[in-house]
Amino acid sequence: MIKVKERNIFLIICITLISILELYYIYTINIEYKGIYEIGIFTLLIIAQPFVFGLLLIKKNTISKFETLTIITIYLFLPAIIYFTLPEYTYNDGKEIVELSLQQDRTFRFSDSSSGKYTIPVMDNPEQIFVSNREYYYIVDFADETKYFIVNPLTGELNELSKDYWSNPGTIKQAV
């Protein structure tokens, strides 16, 4: 039979490994939904999990089946909340929407967004929990001109801007 101390050490290691996997999940979401999804609160909760449960195990020296079930539920609940509250479209999905709209004979390339500004603030975005009031921003260079596009991460709606948003920031209603 496994001693209580060995079991607790095993549980703390498992909890820490699961937290590391969850942090990697958060990291990939942060990359895919550049500046759109508010993931900070989840990051703090996931970082705190191993410490809280470790202290619980050290303090009590043993945990009941109910407490074990509660811990497992919390570990499954946080990633599930994140998954079900993600916007419909990632930054790369938005890029594909722009590419499909530009099916022309002319060649074009996406310019790197200036200074890492991949989103712009908007007004009247449909509300969704943990999604900021921003849209993806794309700069497309043609041989003779540059065009500016935004894509709504919730609806996939594409709009072309008349000028570069970041050269004269204002409200999006002025730029469209």
Steps between C-alpha positions, in 0.01 A plus 500: 500500500622848413583720793304822539812718461603324176145531364493871584834558325366310198183714499698825525720392206190408294330829585813694403533313168134558417542869585798520264288346222223750573752787485615374160135496390468862616821593317369359170169681547688822565686454168194395296270772633753784502367766737138390471448249780547612863690201636675666796257391771535138393878525505496613861259224602701229327830620646343503847349149475810292587580725796146496640458126461854438624429700815173312542681166481781608731264654756252212512744218418211316334203599290159342465347362183273805486800735515677296231190520281484877561864542395446297182184697419685832535779375276250402232275802551757773425605366156134434417405860583783625281407270213130591502560876522756529218408722204399323181797627295872503574744755360598255223133430420455873451802504271339228288178704480700795368684276250171358369364850449810595302479224237642719226762474229718746687755367743493617857664427831407559859714759666602443859274712712691800618655448841302182562163677488289211378171641621321830516235618745144505371161604626176305484666159489261219597564424866655173601657415832883533510512649147630856479339768286761468225527366146788343311695748288678416173716703265513368144766627260444497126760619247333840465301548821440388856161398638385464859250245627335401825327172581257450785618202711143406597320527167777485238366822346760669278531876455748703302633817659563811293836565670746357747336501841825537694623804305191690615330310782144591578181311517448226246188675372723781367742262328251281310 
